[in-house]
Structure formats: structure tokens, C-alpha cells
Amino acid sequence: MPLYEYRCEKCGDFEKEQAITEAPLESCPTCGNPVKRLISRNVGLVFKGSGFHITDYVYKNSSESTSENKSSSDN
């Protein structure tokens, strides 16, 4: 679940883990004052696995692919 940041004028900033489908908080859980949801600057994006860039975007044999490109451009 995503972690959202909120700001209360009395208590300061705090974070709340909520489902994407949940409505944003309207009041502080500590004091009950109105809160504003902040736009996060840093998003924790994690790629798990054995390396998506190497396996998905790079030719397996770069020397073969370059020689094929040269022969097709000569025609």
C-alpha cells in the first residue's frame, strides 16, 4: 500500500499508509484539525529481479547485431 504524507498546522507532518481507493484524510488523527495531503518528492521505486535492462533492452550478441546493421546499410 502507498504511504501518503499529510500536514497538520498544529501537529506538523505525518505519514499514513492507505489504499489507493481510500479517500484522503480530512482531519488529523491526533488532534482533529484539518490536514492537507502533500505531493511526495521521492518515490520509492524498486526493480526486483536479475536485471531488467540487461535482459530486455540489450542485444545478446552485440557484435552480431552490429555486423547485420552494417551489411543492411551497405545495400
Distance bins in CASP14 RR format, pairs under 12 A and 6 or more apart:
PFRMAT RR
TARGET T0000
AUTHOR 0000-0000-0000
RMODE 2
METHOD distances of the structure
MODEL  1
1 15 0 0 0 0 0 1 0 0 0 0 0
1 16 0 0 0 0 1 0 0 0 0 0 0
1 17 1 0 1 0 0 0 0 0 0 0 0
1 18 1 0 0 1 0 0 0 0 0 0 0
1 19 1 0 1 0 0 0 0 0 0 0 0
1 20 1 0 0 1 0 0 0 0 0 0 0
1 21 0 0 0 0 0 1 0 0 0 0 0
1 22 0 0 0 0 1 0 0 0 0 0 0
2 15 0 0 0 0 0 1 0 0 0 0 0
2 16 0 0 0 0 1 0 0 0 0 0 0
2 17 1 0 0 1 0 0 0 0 0 0 0
2 18 1 0 0 1 0 0 0 0 0 0 0
2 19 1 0 0 1 0 0 0 0 0 0 0
2 20 1 0 0 1 0 0 0 0 0 0 0
2 21 0 0 0 0 0 1 0 0 0 0 0
2 22 0 0 0 0 1 0 0 0 0 0 0
2 24 0 0 0 0 0 1 0 0 0 0 0
2 37 0 0 0 0 0 1 0 0 0 0 0
2 40 0 0 0 0 1 0 0 0 0 0 0
2 43 0 0 0 0 1 0 0 0 0 0 0
2 44 0 0 0 0 0 1 0 0 0 0 0
2 45 0 0 0 0 0 1 0 0 0 0 0
3 14 0 0 0 0 0 1 0 0 0 0 0
3 15 1 0 1 0 0 0 0 0 0 0 0
3 16 1 0 0 1 0 0 0 0 0 0 0
3 17 1 0 1 0 0 0 0 0 0 0 0
3 18 0 0 0 0 1 0 0 0 0 0 0
3 19 0 0 0 0 0 1 0 0 0 0 0
3 20 0 0 0 0 0 1 0 0 0 0 0
3 37 0 0 0 0 0 1 0 0 0 0 0
3 38 0 0 0 0 0 1 0 0 0 0 0
3 40 0 0 0 0 1 0 0 0 0 0 0
3 42 0 0 0 0 0 1 0 0 0 0 0
3 43 0 0 0 0 1 0 0 0 0 0 0
3 44 0 0 0 0 1 0 0 0 0 0 0
4 13 0 0 0 0 0 1 0 0 0 0 0
4 14 0 0 0 0 1 0 0 0 0 0 0
4 15 1 0 0 1 0 0 0 0 0 0 0
4 16 1 0 1 0 0 0 0 0 0 0 0
4 17 1 0 0 1 0 0 0 0 0 0 0
4 18 1 0 1 0 0 0 0 0 0 0 0
4 19 0 0 0 0 0 1 0 0 0 0 0
4 20 0 0 0 0 1 0 0 0 0 0 0
4 22 0 0 0 0 1 0 0 0 0 0 0
4 23 0 0 0 0 0 1 0 0 0 0 0
4 24 1 0 0 1 0 0 0 0 0 0 0
4 25 1 0 0 1 0 0 0 0 0 0 0
4 35 0 0 0 0 0 1 0 0 0 0 0
4 36 0 0 0 0 0 1 0 0 0 0 0
4 37 1 0 1 0 0 0 0 0 0 0 0
4 38 1 0 0 1 0 0 0 0 0 0 0
4 39 0 0 0 0 1 0 0 0 0 0 0
4 40 1 0 0 1 0 0 0 0 0 0 0
4 43 0 0 0 0 0 1 0 0 0 0 0
5 12 0 0 0 0 0 1 0 0 0 0 0
5 13 1 0 0 1 0 0 0 0 0 0 0
5 14 1 0 0 1 0 0 0 0 0 0 0
5 15 1 0 1 0 0 0 0 0 0 0 0
5 16 0 0 0 0 1 0 0 0 0 0 0
5 17 0 0 0 0 0 1 0 0 0 0 0
5 18 0 0 0 0 0 1 0 0 0 0 0
5 24 0 0 0 0 0 1 0 0 0 0 0
5 25 0 0 0 0 0 1 0 0 0 0 0
5 35 0 0 0 0 0 1 0 0 0 0 0
5 36 0 0 0 0 1 0 0 0 0 0 0
5 37 1 0 0 1 0 0 0 0 0 0 0
5 38 1 0 1 0 0 0 0 0 0 0 0
5 39 0 0 0 0 1 0 0 0 0 0 0
5 40 1 0 1 0 0 0 0 0 0 0 0
5 41 0 0 0 0 1 0 0 0 0 0 0
5 42 0 0 0 0 0 1 0 0 0 0 0
5 43 0 0 0 0 0 1 0 0 0 0 0
6 12 0 0 0 0 1 0 0 0 0 0 0
6 13 1 0 0 1 0 0 0 0 0 0 0
6 14 1 0 1 0 0 0 0 0 0 0 0
6 15 1 0 0 1 0 0 0 0 0 0 0
6 16 1 0 0 1 0 0 0 0 0 0 0
6 17 0 0 0 0 0 1 0 0 0 0 0
6 18 0 0 0 0 0 1 0 0 0 0 0
6 24 1 0 0 1 0 0 0 0 0 0 0
6 25 1 0 1 0 0 0 0 0 0 0 0
6 26 0 0 0 0 1 0 0 0 0 0 0
6 27 0 0 0 0 1 0 0 0 0 0 0
6 28 1 0 0 1 0 0 0 0 0 0 0
6 29 0 0 0 0 1 0 0 0 0 0 0
6 30 0 0 0 0 0 1 0 0 0 0 0
6 32 0 0 0 0 0 1 0 0 0 0 0
6 33 0 0 0 0 0 1 0 0 0 0 0
6 34 0 0 0 0 0 1 0 0 0 0 0
6 35 1 0 1 0 0 0 0 0 0 0 0
6 36 1 0 0 1 0 0 0 0 0 0 0
6 37 1 0 1 0 0 0 0 0 0 0 0
6 38 1 0 0 1 0 0 0 0 0 0 0
6 39 0 0 0 0 0 1 0 0 0 0 0
6 40 0 0 0 0 0 1 0 0 0 0 0
7 13 1 0 1 0 0 0 0 0 0 0 0
7 14 0 0 0 0 1 0 0 0 0 0 0
7 15 0 0 0 0 0 1 0 0 0 0 0
7 16 0 0 0 0 0 1 0 0 0 0 0
7 24 0 0 0 0 0 1 0 0 0 0 0
7 25 0 0 0 0 0 1 0 0 0 0 0
7 28 0 0 0 0 1 0 0 0 0 0 0
7 33 0 0 0 0 0 1 0 0 0 0 0
7 34 0 0 0 0 0 1 0 0 0 0 0
7 35 1 0 0 1 0 0 0 0 0 0 0
7 36 1 0 1 0 0 0 0 0 0 0 0
7 37 0 0 0 0 1 0 0 0 0 0 0
7 38 1 0 1 0 0 0 0 0 0 0 0
7 39 0 0 0 0 0 1 0 0 0 0 0
7 40 0 0 0 0 0 1 0 0 0 0 0
8 14 1 0 0 1 0 0 0 0 0 0 0
8 15 0 0 0 0 0 1 0 0 0 0 0
8 16 0 0 0 0 0 1 0 0 0 0 0
8 25 0 0 0 0 1 0 0 0 0 0 0
8 26 0 0 0 0 0 1 0 0 0 0 0
8 27 0 0 0 0 1 0 0 0 0 0 0
8 28 1 0 1 0 0 0 0 0 0 0 0
8 29 0 0 0 0 1 0 0 0 0 0 0
8 30 1 0 0 1 0 0 0 0 0 0 0
8 31 1 0 0 1 0 0 0 0 0 0 0
8 32 1 0 0 1 0 0 0 0 0 0 0
8 33 1 0 1 0 0 0 0 0 0 0 0
8 34 1 0 0 1 0 0 0 0 0 0 0
8 35 1 0 1 0 0 0 0 0 0 0 0
8 36 0 0 0 0 1 0 0 0 0 0 0
8 37 0 0 0 0 0 1 0 0 0 0 0
8 38 0 0 0 0 0 1 0 0 0 0 0
9 27 0 0 0 0 0 1 0 0 0 0 0
9 28 0 0 0 0 1 0 0 0 0 0 0
9 31 0 0 0 0 1 0 0 0 0 0 0
9 32 0 0 0 0 0 1 0 0 0 0 0
9 33 1 0 0 1 0 0 0 0 0 0 0
9 34 1 0 0 1 0 0 0 0 0 0 0
9 35 0 0 0 0 1 0 0 0 0 0 0
9 36 0 0 0 0 1 0 0 0 0 0 0
10 27 0 0 0 0 0 1 0 0 0 0 0
10 28 1 0 0 1 0 0 0 0 0 0 0
10 30 0 0 0 0 1 0 0 0 0 0 0
10 31 1 0 1 0 0 0 0 0 0 0 0
10 32 0 0 0 0 1 0 0 0 0 0 0
10 33 1 0 1 0 0 0 0 0 0 0 0
10 34 0 0 0 0 1 0 0 0 0 0 0
10 35 0 0 0 0 1 0 0 0 0 0 0
11 27 0 0 0 0 0 1 0 0 0 0 0
11 28 1 0 1 0 0 0 0 0 0 0 0
11 29 0 0 0 0 1 0 0 0 0 0 0
11 30 1 0 1 0 0 0 0 0 0 0 0
11 31 1 0 1 0 0 0 0 0 0 0 0
11 32 0 0 0 0 1 0 0 0 0 0 0
11 33 1 0 0 1 0 0 0 0 0 0 0
11 34 0 0 0 0 0 1 0 0 0 0 0
11 35 0 0 0 0 1 0 0 0 0 0 0
12 28 0 0 0 0 1 0 0 0 0 0 0
12 30 0 0 0 0 1 0 0 0 0 0 0
12 31 0 0 0 0 1 0 0 0 0 0 0
12 33 0 0 0 0 1 0 0 0 0 0 0
12 35 0 0 0 0 1 0 0 0 0 0 0
12 36 0 0 0 0 0 1 0 0 0 0 0
12 38 0 0 0 0 0 1 0 0 0 0 0
13 28 0 0 0 0 0 1 0 0 0 0 0
13 30 0 0 0 0 0 1 0 0 0 0 0
13 35 0 0 0 0 1 0 0 0 0 0 0
13 36 0 0 0 0 0 1 0 0 0 0 0
13 37 0 0 0 0 0 1 0 0 0 0 0
13 38 1 0 0 1 0 0 0 0 0 0 0
13 40 0 0 0 0 0 1 0 0 0 0 0
14 25 0 0 0 0 1 0 0 0 0 0 0
14 28 1 0 0 1 0 0 0 0 0 0 0
14 29 0 0 0 0 1 0 0 0 0 0 0
14 30 1 0 0 1 0 0 0 0 0 0 0
14 31 0 0 0 0 0 1 0 0 0 0 0
14 33 0 0 0 0 0 1 0 0 0 0 0
14 35 0 0 0 0 1 0 0 0 0 0 0
14 36 0 0 0 0 0 1 0 0 0 0 0
14 37 0 0 0 0 0 1 0 0 0 0 0
14 38 0 0 0 0 0 1 0 0 0 0 0
15 25 0 0 0 0 0 1 0 0 0 0 0
15 29 0 0 0 0 0 1 0 0 0 0 0
15 35 0 0 0 0 0 1 0 0 0 0 0
15 37 0 0 0 0 0 1 0 0 0 0 0
15 38 0 0 0 0 1 0 0 0 0 0 0
15 40 0 0 0 0 1 0 0 0 0 0 0
16 22 0 0 0 0 1 0 0 0 0 0 0
16 23 0 0 0 0 0 1 0 0 0 0 0
16 24 0 0 0 0 1 0 0 0 0 0 0
16 25 1 0 0 1 0 0 0 0 0 0 0
16 26 0 0 0 0 0 1 0 0 0 0 0
16 27 0 0 0 0 0 1 0 0 0 0 0
16 28 0 0 0 0 0 1 0 0 0 0 0
16 29 1 0 0 1 0 0 0 0 0 0 0
16 30 0 0 0 0 0 1 0 0 0 0 0
16 35 0 0 0 0 1 0 0 0 0 0 0
16 37 0 0 0 0 1 0 0 0 0 0 0
16 38 0 0 0 0 0 1 0 0 0 0 0
17 25 0 0 0 0 0 1 0 0 0 0 0
18 24 1 0 0 1 0 0 0 0 0 0 0
18 25 1 0 0 1 0 0 0 0 0 0 0
18 29 0 0 0 0 0 1 0 0 0 0 0
18 37 0 0 0 0 1 0 0 0 0 0 0
22 37 0 0 0 0 0 1 0 0 0 0 0
23 37 0 0 0 0 0 1 0 0 0 0 0
24 34 0 0 0 0 0 1 0 0 0 0 0
24 35 0 0 0 0 1 0 0 0 0 0 0
24 36 0 0 0 0 1 0 0 0 0 0 0
24 37 1 0 1 0 0 0 0 0 0 0 0
24 38 0 0 0 0 0 1 0 0 0 0 0
24 39 0 0 0 0 0 1 0 0 0 0 0
25 32 0 0 0 0 1 0 0 0 0 0 0
25 33 0 0 0 0 0 1 0 0 0 0 0
25 34 0 0 0 0 1 0 0 0 0 0 0
25 35 1 0 1 0 0 0 0 0 0 0 0
25 36 0 0 0 0 1 0 0 0 0 0 0
25 37 1 0 0 1 0 0 0 0 0 0 0
25 38 0 0 0 0 0 1 0 0 0 0 0
26 32 0 0 0 0 1 0 0 0 0 0 0
26 33 0 0 0 0 0 1 0 0 0 0 0
26 34 1 0 0 1 0 0 0 0 0 0 0
26 35 1 0 0 1 0 0 0 0 0 0 0
26 36 0 0 0 0 1 0 0 0 0 0 0
26 37 0 0 0 0 1 0 0 0 0 0 0
27 33 1 0 0 1 0 0 0 0 0 0 0
27 34 1 0 0 1 0 0 0 0 0 0 0
27 35 1 0 0 1 0 0 0 0 0 0 0
27 36 0 0 0 0 0 1 0 0 0 0 0
28 34 1 0 0 1 0 0 0 0 0 0 0
28 35 1 0 1 0 0 0 0 0 0 0 0
28 36 0 0 0 0 0 1 0 0 0 0 0
28 37 0 0 0 0 0 1 0 0 0 0 0
29 35 0 0 0 0 1 0 0 0 0 0 0
46 52 0 0 0 0 0 1 0 0 0 0 0
47 53 0 0 0 0 1 0 0 0 0 0 0
47 54 0 0 0 0 0 1 0 0 0 0 0
47 55 0 0 0 0 0 1 0 0 0 0 0
47 56 0 0 0 0 0 1 0 0 0 0 0
49 55 0 0 0 0 1 0 0 0 0 0 0
49 56 0 0 0 0 0 1 0 0 0 0 0
50 56 0 0 0 0 0 1 0 0 0 0 0
51 57 0 0 0 0 0 1 0 0 0 0 0
51 58 0 0 0 0 0 1 0 0 0 0 0
52 58 0 0 0 0 0 1 0 0 0 0 0
54 60 0 0 0 0 1 0 0 0 0 0 0
54 62 0 0 0 0 0 1 0 0 0 0 0
58 65 0 0 0 0 1 0 0 0 0 0 0
59 65 1 0 1 0 0 0 0 0 0 0 0
59 66 0 0 0 0 1 0 0 0 0 0 0
59 67 0 0 0 0 0 1 0 0 0 0 0
59 68 0 0 0 0 1 0 0 0 0 0 0
59 69 0 0 0 0 0 1 0 0 0 0 0
61 67 0 0 0 0 1 0 0 0 0 0 0
61 68 0 0 0 0 1 0 0 0 0 0 0
62 68 0 0 0 0 0 1 0 0 0 0 0
62 69 0 0 0 0 0 1 0 0 0 0 0
63 69 0 0 0 0 0 1 0 0 0 0 0
63 70 0 0 0 0 0 1 0 0 0 0 0
64 70 0 0 0 0 0 1 0 0 0 0 0
64 71 0 0 0 0 0 1 0 0 0 0 0
65 71 0 0 0 0 0 1 0 0 0 0 0
65 72 0 0 0 0 0 1 0 0 0 0 0
66 72 0 0 0 0 0 1 0 0 0 0 0
66 73 0 0 0 0 0 1 0 0 0 0 0
67 73 0 0 0 0 0 1 0 0 0 0 0
67 74 0 0 0 0 0 1 0 0 0 0 0
68 74 0 0 0 0 0 1 0 0 0 0 0
68 75 0 0 0 0 0 1 0 0 0 0 0
69 75 0 0 0 0 0 1 0 0 0 0 0
END
